């Protein structure tokens, strides 16, 4: 019996070590200082890297878990905090925090995050991508618009753009996940974005899940979570990032 308990303990300890531990870091954004959590893979770098952008809830445990999972895949992951330390606990608070973020400040923070990763000695400077969910998905697109050397971009049900002049700036391959039942970002919006990108010969891969609405990847969204769709989106993300960032 003691031997069995010991084996169980060893197995649990080993599995707990698989998840990457993040460390708090800060970087300058103009005259301000931004807080973030940096996750570094085990082994020897340099590693491809990702800017990880939170939902409208803020930099909560679920987003940190996604960053950790991405680091387990071999990416240096910088989970940034656009809310300056605040995390929402109710939808009303989340809406208030989201509306309170000046767009120019958020874009400045994201650009500074990109520069921060480029300054890290164990990061492959030409293999930096961005990924975000909900509000963060929209900001992930903004990173692709503003950073010509971004190497990959994953948009999880974030706001979109169709202006041809703006889309000309995008060089990164785009992967996007959306829900057909989303009333904020409709399939029509998604199809227009996809068509505008393809018209300019941009690399884009879009998946719309028929039975999903907004925020279907987050299990904390009890009514809207779609486990099978979330698992499929995760596997597609893993494959896409391996193809774009690990070359």
PyMOL commands that set and color helices and strands:
alter all, ss='L'
color gray80, all
select helices_A, chain A and resi 2-18+61-72+91-99+103-119+135-146+164-167+187-199+227-245
alter helices_A, ss='H'
color red, helices_A
select strands_A, chain A and resi 22-29+32-39+47-53+76-80+123-133+152-156+173-179+204-209
alter strands_A, ss='S'
color yellow, strands_A
deselect
rebuild
show_as cartoon
